[in-house]
Amino acid sequence: MSKPSGSIRRKNKHRAKRTVKERARLEVPVGQVEVCFPANLSTKKEVLAQEVADAAGWSLDELGDYRVVRKNLDARRRPVKVLWMVEVAQKGHALPALEIPNWHVDVIAEKAPEIIIVGAGPAGLFAALECLDQGFRPIIIERGVDVRQRRRDLVKITRDHAVNPDSNYCFGEGGAGTYSDGKLYTRSHKRGDIRSALECLVAFGADPDILVEAHPHIGTNKLPGIIQSMREAIVEAGGEVHFGCRMVDLEAENGAIQAIHWLQLDDEIPVRRACEAVILATGHSAKDVFRLIHDKGWTVEAKPFALGVRVEHPQALIDQVQYHGEERGDWLPPAAYKLVCQVDGRGVHSFCMCPGGIIAPCATEQDQVVTNGWSPSKRNNPFANAGMVVQIDEEIWKQSGFTGPLAGLEFQRMVERNCWEAAGKSQCAPAQRLLDFIDGDDGKVSKDLPKCSYVPGVVSVNLKTLLPDSIAKPLAEGLRAFGRKMPAFLHPDAILVAPESRTSSPVRIPRDATSLEHPDVEGLYPCGEGGGYAGGILSAALDGTRVVQMLASKRRSKNT
Ligand SMILES: Cc1cc2nc3c(=O)[nH]c(=O)nc-3n(C[C@H](O)[C@H](O)[C@H](O)COP(=O)(O)OP(=O)(O)OC[C@H]3O[C@@H](n4cnc5c(N)ncnc54)[C@H](O)[C@@H]3O)c2cc1C
């Protein structure tokens, strides 16, 4: 889309009254303006039109088409405002045509080279789409089942406390992000890449608003449909998707990948497929994959990550705090927060905040408890939850007796298993009122627990003694610090549910900075969150695309 040829920024109109003389006129018939006005007026189309005309220095009669290209909330003070970036055209002129995102490739040539992709999460799916763009046939191997069947396994976790180790909140079509809040934020700064990943999601059914919102999210109810459309497009274009197939081995010879082995889980049939390239997009929960690589003698490294608990408050309370007591109405979204502090040089921060969300049971094995959060697209549940986590590094896992490349993984496993034992060896989770957790040095068991969205159930446990001191102490200090920033945070009905342990990968699978191949195995491409190269849906998707682009450029330079 071409950029408009002029722009005017005007933010503070409502604070300082402008005189007619001050009014700048957009010098070009098609351009961009920025307007900002109270959120409670934001649903009124005529207000936006007037503001846009004013900002362009035109009369309402002169204003032709206009289009919002960016929308952001400014909730720093009352009244909460919406900041709009708008493309405008004077009557008689046209805005640049809006390209509706579309994804299409012709069916891949029969002899197209095959690329094996292990994992159908965002990294694997975007890698597959890029393969087709680059003329490769993607062969996806996914241990879990398709999105529709996967729902049944999620119900079994919640209702029967039965965890299928190959189909759960982390494993299955769409990966860990399928039943999530679908927040699409990333720290990546390559705006072009981000835009094209978002456009791709829109092409497969996401609401086009994600191209405009400053903090876009999709929602658990909408993600499965988008992912299914992606898979159908991949298969229609000649890719293959094998569900219920767990990779169990990789073969290499003379330092180069030769074949992949997988097990078809429904009939236990082992399969070997020769290959020249494997993209390993298995996510941060595939502990067996980290062990496999390590046992083969290929380099893996322990990687710092974060671990703690989920905190949950009534959403109305968070709205009241964040919107300074202003009514939320239907013009403001359920409020979010982000909290960060340092405790004795160690970071404590909120993670993956889910306004109007639910705390989800995300274990991948029977003998562990793991929590995370999701929200529907409308974020209309009465609770607000977020991870509250402490930075974990070598110093911490060593204190618990773990060393070596898988030490972080072992530490994480210990905490998840301890939580499972403490809450009665089911998918119930240990929980405590926040105020009881920070009570004195030792905390105290909560006599009762407030309502909580975690459906399998919560059991009152003193998390202060359950979690290792190395986590519990900085976490308690961090929560007190957050209470100083946001006093209502320390609310009597705030509940902590443990553990939040899958924030990012505790292991890095190294790769060459240029070729993106594993340093010990040519043709093996660690990718996405599992290798340690992404931290969320969008960054995993971007990494999937990038890996295939590198792979393609290597092939091209080999062939010339
Ligand atoms: C409940 C929940 C909520 C979340 N909310 C958000 C959010 O709002 N925003 C956000 O950005 N991120 C969120 N995340 C994190 C996000 O989902 C991940 O960062 C992202 O999915 C990582 O993508 P990936 O493709 O690298 O790995 P994954 O999505 O983990 O995908 C890996 C895939 O590999 C498969 N696999 C693993 N081992 C094997 C094997 N041996 N053989 C075959 N297949 C295998 C798995 O089944 C899985 O499907 C959330 C995660 C969870 C669990």
The ligand as an SDF file (V2000), in Angstrom:
LIG
                    3D

 53 58  0  0  0  0  0  0  0  0999 V2000
   -2.5240  -21.2770   26.9530 C   0  0  0  0  0  0  0  0  0  0  0  0
   -1.4830  -20.4990   26.1820 C   0  0  0  0  0  0  0  0  0  0  0  0
   -1.7050  -19.1630   25.9000 C   0  0  0  0  0  0  0  0  0  0  0  0
   -0.7880  -18.4190   25.1690 C   0  0  0  0  0  0  0  0  0  0  0  0
   -1.0990  -17.1360   24.8300 N   0  0  0  0  0  0  0  0  0  0  0  0
   -0.3180  -16.4670   23.9650 C   0  0  0  0  0  0  0  0  0  0  0  0
   -0.7030  -15.2020   23.4560 C   0  0  0  0  0  0  0  0  0  0  0  0
   -1.7650  -14.6730   23.7720 O   0  0  0  0  0  0  0  0  0  0  0  0
    0.1530  -14.5700   22.6020 N   0  0  0  0  0  0  0  0  0  0  0  0
    1.3340  -15.1240   22.2210 C   0  0  0  0  0  0  0  0  0  0  0  0
    2.0720  -14.5120   21.4360 O   0  0  0  0  0  0  0  0  0  0  0  0
    1.7270  -16.3240   22.6880 N   0  0  0  0  0  0  0  0  0  0  0  0
    0.9220  -17.0220   23.5260 C   0  0  0  0  0  0  0  0  0  0  0  0
    1.3040  -18.2530   23.9750 N   0  0  0  0  0  0  0  0  0  0  0  0
    2.6240  -18.7540   23.5660 C   0  0  0  0  0  0  0  0  0  0  0  0
    2.5830  -19.2130   22.1030 C   0  0  0  0  0  0  0  0  0  0  0  0
    1.5580  -20.1230   21.9640 O   0  0  0  0  0  0  0  0  0  0  0  0
    3.9170  -19.7920   21.6930 C   0  0  0  0  0  0  0  0  0  0  0  0
    4.8860  -18.7910   21.8700 O   0  0  0  0  0  0  0  0  0  0  0  0
    3.9280  -20.2160   20.2320 C   0  0  0  0  0  0  0  0  0  0  0  0
    2.8770  -21.1080   19.9710 O   0  0  0  0  0  0  0  0  0  0  0  0
    5.2560  -20.8670   19.8750 C   0  0  0  0  0  0  0  0  0  0  0  0
    5.1860  -21.3150   18.5640 O   0  0  0  0  0  0  0  0  0  0  0  0
    6.0760  -22.5150   17.9960 P   0  0  0  0  0  0  0  0  0  0  0  0
    5.5330  -22.8230   16.6590 O   0  0  0  0  0  0  0  0  0  0  0  0
    7.4980  -22.1680   18.1400 O   0  0  0  0  0  0  0  0  0  0  0  0
    5.8220  -23.7400   18.9880 O   0  0  0  0  0  0  0  0  0  0  0  0
    4.4790  -24.4240   19.4460 P   0  0  0  0  0  0  0  0  0  0  0  0
    3.3220  -23.5530   19.2330 O   0  0  0  0  0  0  0  0  0  0  0  0
    4.7370  -24.9090   20.8080 O   0  0  0  0  0  0  0  0  0  0  0  0
    4.3000  -25.6430   18.4490 O   0  0  0  0  0  0  0  0  0  0  0  0
    5.1150  -26.7670   18.5010 C   0  0  0  0  0  0  0  0  0  0  0  0
    4.3820  -27.9260   17.8610 C   0  0  0  0  0  0  0  0  0  0  0  0
    5.3040  -29.0030   17.7290 O   0  0  0  0  0  0  0  0  0  0  0  0
    4.6290  -30.2110   18.0170 C   0  0  0  0  0  0  0  0  0  0  0  0
    5.6230  -31.2030   18.4510 N   0  0  0  0  0  0  0  0  0  0  0  0
    6.3890  -31.1850   19.5790 C   0  0  0  0  0  0  0  0  0  0  0  0
    7.1840  -32.2690   19.6280 N   0  0  0  0  0  0  0  0  0  0  0  0
    6.9270  -32.9780   18.5170 C   0  0  0  0  0  0  0  0  0  0  0  0
    7.4290  -34.2260   18.0160 C   0  0  0  0  0  0  0  0  0  0  0  0
    8.3560  -34.9260   18.6670 N   0  0  0  0  0  0  0  0  0  0  0  0
    6.9180  -34.6940   16.8650 N   0  0  0  0  0  0  0  0  0  0  0  0
    5.9540  -34.0030   16.1890 C   0  0  0  0  0  0  0  0  0  0  0  0
    5.4490  -32.8270   16.6220 N   0  0  0  0  0  0  0  0  0  0  0  0
    5.9380  -32.3150   17.7650 C   0  0  0  0  0  0  0  0  0  0  0  0
    3.6650  -29.8300   19.1220 C   0  0  0  0  0  0  0  0  0  0  0  0
    2.6050  -30.7440   19.1950 O   0  0  0  0  0  0  0  0  0  0  0  0
    3.2340  -28.4470   18.7100 C   0  0  0  0  0  0  0  0  0  0  0  0
    2.0580  -28.4550   17.9480 O   0  0  0  0  0  0  0  0  0  0  0  0
    0.4170  -19.0260   24.7300 C   0  0  0  0  0  0  0  0  0  0  0  0
    0.6680  -20.3640   25.0480 C   0  0  0  0  0  0  0  0  0  0  0  0
   -0.2650  -21.1010   25.7580 C   0  0  0  0  0  0  0  0  0  0  0  0
    0.0130  -22.5430   26.0830 C   0  0  0  0  0  0  0  0  0  0  0  0
  1  2  1  0
  2  3  1  0
  2 52  2  0
  3  4  2  0
  4  5  1  0
  4 50  1  0
  5  6  2  0
  6  7  1  0
  6 13  1  0
  7  8  2  0
  7  9  1  0
  9 10  1  0
 10 11  2  0
 10 12  1  0
 12 13  2  0
 13 14  1  0
 14 15  1  0
 14 50  1  0
 15 16  1  0
 16 17  1  0
 16 18  1  0
 18 19  1  0
 18 20  1  0
 20 21  1  0
 20 22  1  0
 22 23  1  0
 23 24  1  0
 24 25  2  0
 24 26  1  0
 24 27  1  0
 27 28  1  0
 28 29  2  0
 28 30  1  0
 28 31  1  0
 31 32  1  0
 32 33  1  0
 33 34  1  0
 33 48  1  0
 34 35  1  0
 35 36  1  0
 35 46  1  0
 36 37  1  0
 36 45  1  0
 37 38  2  0
 38 39  1  0
 39 40  1  0
 39 45  2  0
 40 41  1  0
 40 42  2  0
 42 43  1  0
 43 44  2  0
 44 45  1  0
 46 47  1  0
 46 48  1  0
 48 49  1  0
 50 51  2  0
 51 52  1  0
 52 53  1  0
M  END
$$$$
